[in-house]
Each structure stands twice: as C-alpha cells, then as structure tokens.
Amino acid sequence: MKEGEVVLTPIPQADGLIKNRPVILLRELPPYKDFLVCGVSTQLNKEVRGFDELISPGDDDFESSGLRTASLVRMGFLAVLPSRKIVGSIVSISQTRRKRLLTTLSNYLTQ
C-alpha cells in the first residue's frame, strides 16, 4: 500500500452496518505504518465547499482512481487505518491531487 491509493476498508455506516467503502490513503504514519485516510462518497450533495473535493469523469486522474462515478473526497471524514484493515486496492489518485488534499487539510488545521 502507498500514499494516494484508493482502497477498500470496513467502515461503520449510519444504520450500524459495516460495509467495505473506499478511502484514500493520504499519509503513512510512523512508527507502525498506519495510514491517515479520508472517505470517498457518491453523495455529492454532502459537499463542504472549499474543503471537500470532487473527482469527476473529466478529471485527468478519474480513470486511474478506479471510481465508477463522480465522487466526493470527504476531508471531514478522517481516520487512522491500520494496514491490516485494508481489504483491497482499487487504484490511485494523482500525487498532485493527494498533495492538494493534504494542503487543504493543513490550511484548515492551522487557521
């Protein structure tokens, strides 16, 4: 697993069920190689403007992301994920997008 990959992991849903959902590996954390991840959702109406980011079919890295439809990168849905919880890799986003997401998060945290 490497930073920028879109992976599947079990995530509790609002109804209490646990389903495999996509997340993006933003940053590997020391010392145990856990990952800071953010959620990915197709519920575009949940977008927090200026914070979340849309990945859509016209984007350069949409095809390589492995996502099937326009999706929202939920920067407010963060977690630390142990590598052993990763079910599988879909593919990856561009490193440019990953760095932009980290910058968005950093800017928010340092306001």
Accessible surface in RSA format (square Angstrom, percent):
REM  Atomic radii and reference values for relative SASA: ProtOr
REM  Chains: A
REM  Algorithm: Lee & Richards
REM  Probe-radius: 1.40
REM  Slices: 20
REM RES _ NUM      All-atoms   Total-Side   Main-Chain    Non-polar    All polar
REM                ABS   REL    ABS   REL    ABS   REL    ABS   REL    ABS   REL
RES MET A   1   114.12  59.1  53.02  35.1  61.09 145.5  53.75  45.7  60.37  80.0
RES LYS A   2   133.25  65.0 130.00  79.8   3.25   7.7  76.88  69.2  56.38  60.1
RES GLU A   3    35.24  20.2  30.40  23.0   4.84  11.5  13.47  26.1  21.77  17.8
RES GLY A   4     0.01   0.0   0.00   N/A   0.01   0.0   0.01   0.0   0.00   0.0
RES GLU A   5    22.16  12.7  22.16  16.8   0.00   0.0   6.93  13.4  15.24  12.4
RES VAL A   6     0.02   0.0   0.02   0.0   0.00   0.0   0.02   0.0   0.00   0.0
RES VAL A   7     0.00   0.0   0.00   0.0   0.00   0.0   0.00   0.0   0.00   0.0
RES LEU A   8    55.57  30.9  55.57  39.8   0.00   0.0  55.57  39.0   0.00   0.0
RES THR A   9     2.93   2.1   2.93   3.0   0.00   0.0   2.64   3.5   0.29   0.4
RES PRO A  10    53.97  39.3  38.09  34.7  15.87  57.7  38.09  31.5  15.87  98.7
RES ILE A  11    22.38  12.7  22.19  16.5   0.19   0.5  22.38  16.1   0.00   0.0
RES PRO A  12    97.05  70.7  82.32  75.0  14.74  53.6  82.32  68.0  14.74  91.6
RES GLN A  13    50.58  28.3  38.04  27.8  12.54  29.8  12.36  26.3  38.22  29.0
RES ALA A  14   123.39 113.5  69.64 107.5  53.76 122.3  83.83 118.1  39.57 104.8
RES ASP A  15   105.91  74.2  66.22  65.9  39.69  93.8  49.78 117.1  56.14  56.0
RES GLY A  16    58.68  72.4   0.00   N/A  58.68  72.4  35.34  97.0  23.34  52.3
RES LEU A  17   112.82  62.8 110.95  79.4   1.87   4.7 112.82  79.2   0.00   0.0
RES ILE A  18   117.37  66.8  87.63  65.3  29.75  71.7  87.63  63.1  29.75  80.7
RES LYS A  19   102.92  50.2  97.11  59.6   5.81  13.8  54.47  49.0  48.45  51.6
RES ASN A  20    77.40  53.4  56.04  54.2  21.36  51.4  12.00  28.9  65.40  63.2
RES ARG A  21    72.37  30.4  72.37  36.9   0.00   0.0   6.45   8.8  65.92  40.0
RES PRO A  22    22.47  16.4  21.75  19.8   0.72   2.6  21.75  18.0   0.72   4.5
RES VAL A  23     0.67   0.4   0.67   0.6   0.00   0.0   0.67   0.6   0.00   0.0
RES ILE A  24     0.00   0.0   0.00   0.0   0.00   0.0   0.00   0.0   0.00   0.0
RES LEU A  25     0.00   0.0   0.00   0.0   0.00   0.0   0.00   0.0   0.00   0.0
RES LEU A  26     0.00   0.0   0.00   0.0   0.00   0.0   0.00   0.0   0.00   0.0
RES ARG A  27   117.27  49.2 117.27  59.8   0.00   0.0  16.52  22.6 100.74  61.1
RES GLU A  28    61.92  35.6  51.27  38.8  10.65  25.4  13.58  26.3  48.35  39.5
RES LEU A  29    54.90  30.6  53.75  38.5   1.15   2.9  54.27  38.1   0.63   1.7
RES PRO A  30   117.13  85.4  92.56  84.4  24.57  89.3  98.44  81.3  18.70 116.2
RES PRO A  31   105.60  77.0  77.52  70.7  28.08 102.1  82.68  68.3  22.92 142.4
RES TYR A  32   175.25  81.8 152.34  86.7  22.91  59.6 112.22  84.3  63.03  77.7
RES LYS A  33   133.92  65.3 133.85  82.1   0.07   0.2  85.33  76.8  48.59  51.8
RES ASP A  34    35.74  25.0  35.74  35.6   0.00   0.0   2.05   4.8  33.70  33.6
RES PHE A  35     4.50   2.3   4.50   2.8   0.00   0.0   4.50   2.7   0.00   0.0
RES LEU A  36    36.65  20.4  36.65  26.2   0.00   0.0  36.65  25.7   0.00   0.0
RES VAL A  37     4.81   3.2   4.81   4.4   0.00   0.0   4.81   4.2   0.00   0.0
RES CYS A  38     0.01   0.0   0.00   0.0   0.01   0.0   0.01   0.0   0.00   0.0
RES GLY A  39     4.92   6.1   0.00   N/A   4.92   6.1   4.86  13.3   0.06   0.1
RES VAL A  40     9.78   6.4   1.68   1.5   8.10  19.5   2.07   1.8   7.71  20.9
RES SER A  41    19.01  16.1  17.72  23.7   1.28   3.0  12.61  26.9   6.40   9.0
RES THR A  42    76.68  54.5  62.01  62.9  14.67  35.0  35.67  47.9  41.01  62.0
RES GLN A  43   101.39  56.7  96.03  70.2   5.35  12.7  29.65  63.1  71.74  54.4
RES LEU A  44    72.40  40.3  62.95  45.0   9.45  23.8  63.18  44.4   9.22  24.8
RES ASN A  45   130.72  90.1  88.17  85.2  42.56 102.5  49.04 118.0  81.69  79.0
RES LYS A  46   102.68  50.1  91.59  56.2  11.09  26.4  43.27  38.9  59.41  63.3
RES GLU A  47    51.94  29.8  31.14  23.6  20.81  49.5   5.08   9.8  46.86  38.3
RES VAL A  48    78.44  51.6  74.60  67.5   3.84   9.3  78.44  68.2   0.00   0.0
RES ARG A  49   200.92  84.4 175.80  89.6  25.12  59.8  71.64  97.9 129.28  78.4
RES GLY A  50    80.11  98.8   0.00   N/A  80.11  98.8  45.44 124.7  34.67  77.6
RES PHE A  51    34.86  17.4  32.17  19.9   2.68   7.0  32.40  19.6   2.46   7.0
RES ASP A  52    11.10   7.8   0.54   0.5  10.56  25.0   0.00   0.0  11.10  11.1
RES GLU A  53    29.16  16.7  26.46  20.0   2.70   6.4  21.32  41.2   7.84   6.4
RES LEU A  54    72.29  40.3  61.04  43.7  11.25  28.3  61.04  42.9  11.25  30.3
RES ILE A  55     0.00   0.0   0.00   0.0   0.00   0.0   0.00   0.0   0.00   0.0
RES SER A  56    30.08  25.4  30.08  40.1   0.00   0.0  13.17  28.0  16.91  23.7
RES PRO A  57    89.88  65.5  68.88  62.8  21.00  76.3  69.33  57.2  20.55 127.7
RES GLY A  58    75.64  93.3   0.00   N/A  75.64  93.3  42.07 115.4  33.57  75.2
RES ASP A  59    45.93  32.2  34.23  34.1  11.70  27.7   9.58  22.5  36.35  36.3
RES ASP A  60   156.88 109.9 118.28 117.7  38.60  91.3  44.11 103.8 112.77 112.5
RES ASP A  61    10.20   7.1   7.89   7.9   2.30   5.4   8.22  19.3   1.98   2.0
RES PHE A  62    23.59  11.8  23.59  14.6   0.00   0.0  23.59  14.3   0.00   0.0
RES GLU A  63   158.41  90.9 141.17 106.8  17.23  41.0  58.11 112.4 100.29  81.9
RES SER A  64    50.78  42.9  42.25  56.4   8.53  19.7  44.29  94.3   6.49   9.1
RES SER A  65     0.00   0.0   0.00   0.0   0.00   0.0   0.00   0.0   0.00   0.0
RES GLY A  66    29.09  35.9   0.00   N/A  29.09  35.9  14.78  40.6  14.31  32.1
RES LEU A  67    20.59  11.5   8.88   6.4  11.71  29.4  10.96   7.7   9.63  25.9
RES ARG A  68   235.49  98.9 196.71 100.3  38.78  92.3  75.20 102.8 160.30  97.1
RES THR A  69    68.93  49.0  66.14  67.0   2.79   6.7  39.01  52.4  29.92  45.2
RES ALA A  70    20.26  18.6  17.73  27.4   2.53   5.8  17.73  25.0   2.53   6.7
RES SER A  71     2.20   1.9   2.20   2.9   0.00   0.0   0.00   0.0   2.20   3.1
RES LEU A  72     0.26   0.1   0.26   0.2   0.00   0.0   0.26   0.2   0.00   0.0
RES VAL A  73     0.00   0.0   0.00   0.0   0.00   0.0   0.00   0.0   0.00   0.0
RES ARG A  74    64.91  27.3  64.91  33.1   0.00   0.0   3.37   4.6  61.54  37.3
RES MET A  75     0.36   0.2   0.00   0.0   0.36   0.9   0.00   0.0   0.36   0.5
RES GLY A  76    62.28  76.8   0.00   N/A  62.28  76.8  28.45  78.1  33.83  75.8
RES PHE A  77    91.74  45.9  88.75  55.0   2.99   7.8  91.51  55.5   0.23   0.7
RES LEU A  78    69.91  38.9  40.00  28.6  29.91  75.2  40.11  28.2  29.80  80.2
RES ALA A  79    47.99  44.1  37.78  58.3  10.22  23.2  47.97  67.6   0.03   0.1
RES VAL A  80    85.68  56.4  61.04  55.3  24.64  59.4  61.04  53.0  24.64  66.8
RES LEU A  81    16.95   9.4  16.90  12.1   0.05   0.1  16.95  11.9   0.00   0.0
RES PRO A  82    37.25  27.1  37.25  34.0   0.00   0.0  37.25  30.8   0.00   0.0
RES SER A  83    49.29  41.7  39.06  52.1  10.23  23.6  34.79  74.1  14.50  20.3
RES ARG A  84   191.14  80.3 151.02  77.0  40.11  95.5  82.91 113.3 108.22  65.6
RES LYS A  85    99.09  48.3  94.81  58.2   4.28  10.2  42.43  38.2  56.66  60.4
RES ILE A  86    24.56  14.0   3.98   3.0  20.57  49.6   4.07   2.9  20.48  55.6
RES VAL A  87    84.68  55.7  51.32  46.5  33.36  80.4  57.15  49.7  27.52  74.7
RES GLY A  88    26.37  32.5   0.00   N/A  26.37  32.5  26.37  72.4   0.00   0.0
RES SER A  89    57.10  48.2  23.74  31.7  33.36  76.8  18.34  39.1  38.76  54.3
RES ILE A  90    51.86  29.5  32.61  24.3  19.25  46.4  37.38  26.9  14.48  39.3
RES VAL A  91    71.83  47.3  64.07  58.0   7.76  18.7  71.59  62.2   0.24   0.6
RES SER A  92    28.53  24.1  28.53  38.1   0.00   0.0   4.87  10.4  23.65  33.1
RES ILE A  93     4.67   2.7   0.00   0.0   4.67  11.2   0.45   0.3   4.21  11.4
RES SER A  94    41.74  35.3  31.38  41.9  10.37  23.9  35.88  76.4   5.86   8.2
RES GLN A  95    80.16  44.8  75.66  55.3   4.50  10.7  56.58 120.4  23.57  17.9
RES THR A  96    95.85  68.2  89.40  90.6   6.45  15.4  56.97  76.5  38.88  58.8
RES ARG A  97    11.79   5.0  11.59   5.9   0.20   0.5   1.42   1.9  10.37   6.3
RES ARG A  98    18.95   8.0  18.95   9.7   0.00   0.0   0.00   0.0  18.95  11.5
RES LYS A  99   122.57  59.8 120.70  74.1   1.87   4.5  67.51  60.8  55.06  58.6
RES ARG A 100   109.30  45.9 103.39  52.7   5.91  14.1  62.04  84.8  47.27  28.6
RES LEU A 101     0.80   0.4   0.80   0.6   0.00   0.0   0.80   0.6   0.00   0.0
RES LEU A 102    41.37  23.0  38.44  27.5   2.94   7.4  38.77  27.2   2.60   7.0
RES THR A 103    74.88  53.3  70.98  72.0   3.90   9.3  48.60  65.3  26.28  39.7
RES THR A 104    33.32  23.7  27.95  28.3   5.37  12.8  12.61  16.9  20.71  31.3
RES LEU A 105    11.73   6.5  11.73   8.4   0.00   0.0  11.73   8.2   0.00   0.0
RES SER A 106    56.58  47.8  52.12  69.6   4.47  10.3  27.24  58.0  29.35  41.1
RES ASN A 107    85.32  58.8  81.82  79.1   3.50   8.4  23.01  55.4  62.32  60.2
RES TYR A 108   121.06  56.5 114.05  64.9   7.01  18.2  65.95  49.6  55.11  67.9
RES LEU A 109   124.40  69.3  92.75  66.4  31.65  79.6  95.43  67.0  28.97  78.0
RES THR A 110   109.18  77.7  75.34  76.4  33.83  80.6  67.13  90.2  42.04  63.6
RES GLN A 111   174.29  97.5 102.61  75.0  71.68 170.7  69.42 147.8 104.87  79.5
END  Absolute sums over single chains surface
CHAIN  1 A     6803.1       5353.0       1450.1       3814.4       2988.7
END  Absolute sums over all chains
TOTAL          6803.1       5353.0       1450.1       3814.4       2988.7
